Amino acid sequence: MKVEKNMLLNHENLSDHVAKIIRKMILNGSLKPGEKVNQAQLAESLNISRGPIREALRSLQNEGLIKHETNKGTHVTTLSSQDAYEIYTLRALLEGKAAALAIPNLNGNDYNKLEVLIEEFKNAMDEKDLETEAKCDIDFHRLIVNASKHTRLIHMHQQLDTQVGAMFLTVANTLPMRAALVVENHKKLLDALKSKDTVRVSREFSNHYVHALNELKEGYDLLTI
């Protein structure tokens, strides 16, 4: 695996490029949950020094995809059932409120962006592109939460974003997902927002996560994020 020559000209761009490569390896299963990340091996395979590797891993650690422990090294993150429970229930609480607050602030352009993200998510699932799936999902929910204009709530939600990548990876590797169901559930959230019914919006966003958690716990063959 070779790094493009133009990336070598800029150290910061190189580390970003390396992070993208490692992220793809994690999301496509080349690096599996719990597996140790060998920096020397990565540096050799990419034909670069370890500096950009270390920077890339720090970035991925912030995303929640990588976990570093003293005396244990760096590993691909795994999340327990308790981790999943806490992440899903907290997002249900935060997004239920954020979505209700967002209603008066969302405009036609925002709705168009959400529709585009749903379509991009579907295309990514058709192409089995987990990296793009995760990005579209995060962008979809982030746009809505940011529209709440509630600074502290937004900050709390952003803190959860560092674990979303790991949660998405854990789910994707635990249960298969079907594009049609994921897309339909996101459309349901969008339809609720367009109704401008705050009670319905809060309920739909809360149920979105509660149902997903129940599916995960009960071992259904479908799971939506």
C-alpha positions in Angstrom: 0.0 0.0 0.0 1.6 3.3 -1.1 0.8 6.8 -0.1 0.1 9.3 -2.9 3.2 11.5 -3.6 1.3 14.8 -3.2 0.4 13.8 0.3 4.0 13.6 1.3 4.4 17.3 0.7 2.3 18.2 3.7 2.7 16.4 7.0 -0.7 17.3 8.3 -2.4 16.1 5.1 -0.4 12.9 5.3 -1.6 12.1 8.8 -5.2 12.8 7.7 -4.7 10.5 4.7 -3.3 7.8 7.0 -6.2 8.2 9.4 -8.6 7.7 6.4 -6.7 4.5 5.4 -6.8 3.1 8.9 -10.4 4.1 9.4 -11.3 2.1 6.2 -9.4 -0.9 7.5 -11.4 -0.8 10.7 -14.8 -0.3 9.1 -14.3 -2.9 6.4 -13.0 -5.5 9.0 -9.4 -5.6 7.9 -8.7 -4.5 11.5 -11.2 -6.2 13.8 -12.7 -5.1 17.1 -10.2 -5.8 19.9 -7.3 -6.3 17.5 -3.9 -4.7 18.4 -2.8 -1.9 16.0 0.8 -2.5 15.0 2.4 0.9 14.3 5.6 -0.5 12.9 3.7 -2.8 10.5 1.5 0.1 9.4 4.5 2.4 8.8 6.2 -0.3 6.8 3.2 -1.1 4.7 2.5 2.6 4.0 6.2 3.3 3.4 6.2 6.3 5.8 7.6 7.1 9.3 5.7 6.4 12.5 5.0 10.1 13.2 2.0 10.4 10.9 0.8 7.0 12.1 0.8 8.2 15.7 -1.0 11.4 14.7 -3.6 9.4 12.8 -4.2 7.1 15.7 -4.7 10.1 18.0 -7.4 11.3 15.6 -9.0 7.9 15.5 -8.9 7.7 19.3 -10.9 11.0 19.4 -13.5 9.4 17.1 -13.8 6.4 19.5 -12.5 3.9 16.9 -9.1 3.4 18.7 -8.4 2.8 22.3 -4.9 3.2 23.9 -4.1 1.7 27.3 -0.8 2.0 29.2 1.2 -1.3 29.1 -1.5 -2.8 26.7 -0.9 -0.7 23.6 -3.4 0.5 21.0 -6.4 -1.6 20.0 -9.5 -1.3 17.9 -12.3 -0.3 20.2 -14.9 -2.8 21.4 -18.0 -1.8 23.3 -19.9 -3.9 25.8 -23.6 -4.3 26.1 -23.6 -1.8 28.9 -21.7 0.7 26.7 -24.4 0.2 24.0 -27.2 0.7 26.6 -25.7 3.9 28.0 -25.0 5.4 24.5 -28.4 4.6 23.1 -30.4 5.7 26.1 -28.5 9.0 26.4 -28.8 9.8 22.8 -32.6 9.1 23.0 -32.9 11.6 25.8 -30.7 14.3 24.2 -32.0 14.0 20.6 -35.7 13.8 21.7 -35.3 17.2 23.3 -32.9 18.7 20.7 -35.2 17.7 17.8 -38.2 19.4 19.5 -36.1 22.6 20.0 -34.9 22.5 16.4 -38.3 22.6 14.8 -38.6 26.5 14.6 -35.0 26.8 13.4 -35.1 24.3 10.5 -35.7 25.6 7.1 -36.2 24.2 3.6 -32.5 24.1 2.9 -32.0 22.0 6.1 -34.7 19.6 5.1 -33.1 19.2 1.6 -29.7 18.5 3.3 -31.3 15.8 5.4 -33.0 14.2 2.4 -29.6 14.2 0.6 -27.9 12.5 3.5 -30.6 9.8 3.6 -30.0 9.2 -0.1 -26.2 9.1 0.3 -26.6 6.7 3.3 -28.7 4.4 1.0 -26.1 4.5 -1.7 -23.3 3.8 0.8 -25.1 0.8 2.1 -25.7 -0.5 -1.4 -21.9 -0.2 -2.0 -21.1 -1.6 1.5 -19.1 1.6 2.3 -19.3 1.6 6.1 -17.2 4.7 6.4 -19.6 6.8 4.4 -22.6 5.2 6.2 -21.2 6.3 9.6 -20.4 9.8 8.3 -23.9 10.3 6.8 -25.5 9.0 10.0 -23.5 11.3 12.2 -24.1 14.3 9.9 -27.8 13.6 9.8 -28.2 13.7 13.6 -25.7 16.5 14.1 -27.5 18.8 11.7 -30.7 18.4 13.7 -29.1 18.7 17.1 -27.2 21.8 16.1 -30.4 23.4 15.0 -31.7 23.2 18.6 -29.4 26.2 19.3 -29.0 24.8 22.8 -25.3 25.2 23.4 -24.9 22.9 26.4 -27.1 20.2 24.9 -25.0 20.4 21.6 -21.8 20.1 23.6 -23.1 17.0 25.5 -24.1 15.4 22.2 -20.7 16.2 20.6 -19.0 14.4 23.5 -21.0 11.3 22.5 -19.8 11.6 19.0 -16.4 10.3 20.1 -18.1 7.0 20.7 -20.4 6.9 17.7 -17.8 5.5 15.4 -17.1 2.6 17.8 -20.9 2.0 18.3 -21.5 2.0 14.6 -18.6 -0.5 14.1 -19.8 -2.7 16.9 -23.3 -2.8 15.5 -22.2 -3.4 12.0 -20.1 -6.3 13.0 -22.7 -7.8 15.3 -25.8 -7.7 13.2 -26.4 -7.1 9.4 -28.3 -4.1 8.3 -30.7 -3.6 5.4 -30.6 -0.3 3.6 -34.4 -0.2 3.2 -35.1 -0.3 6.9 -32.4 2.2 7.8 -33.6 4.6 5.2 -37.2 4.2 6.1 -36.4 5.0 9.8 -34.5 8.1 8.9 -37.4 9.2 6.6 -39.7 8.7 9.6 -37.6 11.1 11.7 -37.6 13.6 8.8 -41.4 13.4 8.4 -41.9 14.0 12.1 -39.7 17.1 11.9 -41.7 18.4 8.9 -45.0 17.9 10.9 -43.7 20.5 13.4 -45.5 18.5 16.1 -43.2 18.7 19.1 -44.8 15.8 20.9 -44.5 13.5 17.9 -40.9 14.6 17.2 -39.7 13.9 20.7 -41.5 10.6 20.7 -40.1 9.5 17.3 -36.5 10.5 18.1 -36.6 8.8 21.5 -38.2 5.6 20.1 -35.6 5.6 17.3 -32.9 4.7 19.8 -35.0 2.6 22.2 -36.2 0.3 19.4 -32.7 0.0 18.0 -31.4 -0.9 21.5 -34.1 -3.5 21.9 -33.3 -5.0 18.6 -29.6 -5.3 19.6 -30.5 -6.8 23.0 -32.9 -9.4 21.5 -30.5 -10.4 18.7 -32.8 -9.4 15.8 -31.3 -9.8 12.3 -31.8 -6.1 11.7 -30.5 -3.0 13.5 -30.7 0.6 12.6 -28.5 3.3 13.9 
